[in-house]
Amino acid sequence: MQIYADDIGLSLSTALNCQCTSHRWPSGQRREGVSHKVHSILASVQDDAERFETVDHPPVDDVTGLWRWPSNLTKKHVGRRPDRPGTVQEKVERIQDLAVDEDVAVAVTRDALRRPADGGHCHPAGGHPRLLWGPNCSRDETQALMQLSGIAKTLASATPVAL
């Protein structure tokens, strides 16, 4: 397979992925207008009947408003993480993955809290750039900051906290 992949200019992993996708999607079951990438993602659905039924019922794309299978929605459908996080929770999870080191998490939190007060709902307490007054933040912002920095107990209090 490596020789074939080299001959057609693909990496071995790409050639193997194409082979697997083609095996999971016989030519009579493939859908015109649905990308190979989407067929590849849906190939992880184990039950053939469910897989072939699923491709015929795409969700509404939030961006275009059309019934289609963009790769991010397809990945969510099969339980995989999308390439581009869309919801606040997905963004927080992506940041948490990137900031596993506590020092990195604290630095990211400091940068987030130093944003201009007119740019959002979280306002530094007393004008101090390193203090956050929890009640001035929306619930989602407060929860995201607590999750991000790992200081949930401290930020849950109603007093300013120095970072």
Secondary structure in CASP SS format (residue, H / E / C, confidence):
PFRMAT SS
TARGET T0000
AUTHOR 0000-0000-0000
METHOD secondary structure of the structure
MODEL  1
M C 1.00
Q H 1.00
I H 1.00
Y H 1.00
A H 1.00
D H 1.00
D H 1.00
I H 1.00
G C 1.00
L C 1.00
S C 1.00
L H 1.00
S H 1.00
T H 1.00
A H 1.00
L H 1.00
N H 1.00
C H 1.00
Q H 1.00
C H 1.00
T H 1.00
S H 1.00
H H 1.00
R H 1.00
W C 1.00
P C 1.00
S C 1.00
G C 1.00
Q C 1.00
R C 1.00
R C 1.00
E C 1.00
G C 1.00
V C 1.00
S C 1.00
H H 1.00
K H 1.00
V H 1.00
H H 1.00
S H 1.00
I H 1.00
L H 1.00
A C 1.00
S C 1.00
V C 1.00
Q C 1.00
D C 1.00
D H 1.00
A H 1.00
E H 1.00
R H 1.00
F H 1.00
E H 1.00
T H 1.00
V C 1.00
D C 1.00
H C 1.00
P C 1.00
P C 1.00
V E 1.00
D C 1.00
D C 1.00
V C 1.00
T C 1.00
G C 1.00
L C 1.00
W E 1.00
R C 1.00
W C 1.00
P C 1.00
S H 1.00
N H 1.00
L H 1.00
T H 1.00
K H 1.00
K H 1.00
H H 1.00
V C 1.00
G C 1.00
R C 1.00
R C 1.00
P C 1.00
D C 1.00
R C 1.00
P C 1.00
G C 1.00
T C 1.00
V H 1.00
Q H 1.00
E H 1.00
K H 1.00
V H 1.00
E H 1.00
R H 1.00
I H 1.00
Q H 1.00
D H 1.00
L H 1.00
A C 1.00
V C 1.00
D C 1.00
E H 1.00
D H 1.00
V H 1.00
A H 1.00
V H 1.00
A H 1.00
V H 1.00
T H 1.00
R H 1.00
D H 1.00
A H 1.00
L H 1.00
R C 1.00
R C 1.00
P C 1.00
A H 1.00
D H 1.00
G H 1.00
G C 1.00
H C 1.00
C C 1.00
H C 1.00
P E 1.00
A H 1.00
G H 1.00
G H 1.00
H C 1.00
P C 1.00
R C 1.00
L E 1.00
L E 1.00
W C 1.00
G H 1.00
P H 1.00
N H 1.00
C C 1.00
S C 1.00
R H 1.00
D H 1.00
E H 1.00
T H 1.00
Q H 1.00
A H 1.00
L H 1.00
M H 1.00
Q H 1.00
L H 1.00
S H 1.00
G C 1.00
I C 1.00
A H 1.00
K H 1.00
T H 1.00
L H 1.00
A C 1.00
S C 1.00
A C 1.00
T C 1.00
P C 1.00
V E 1.00
A E 1.00
L C 1.00
END
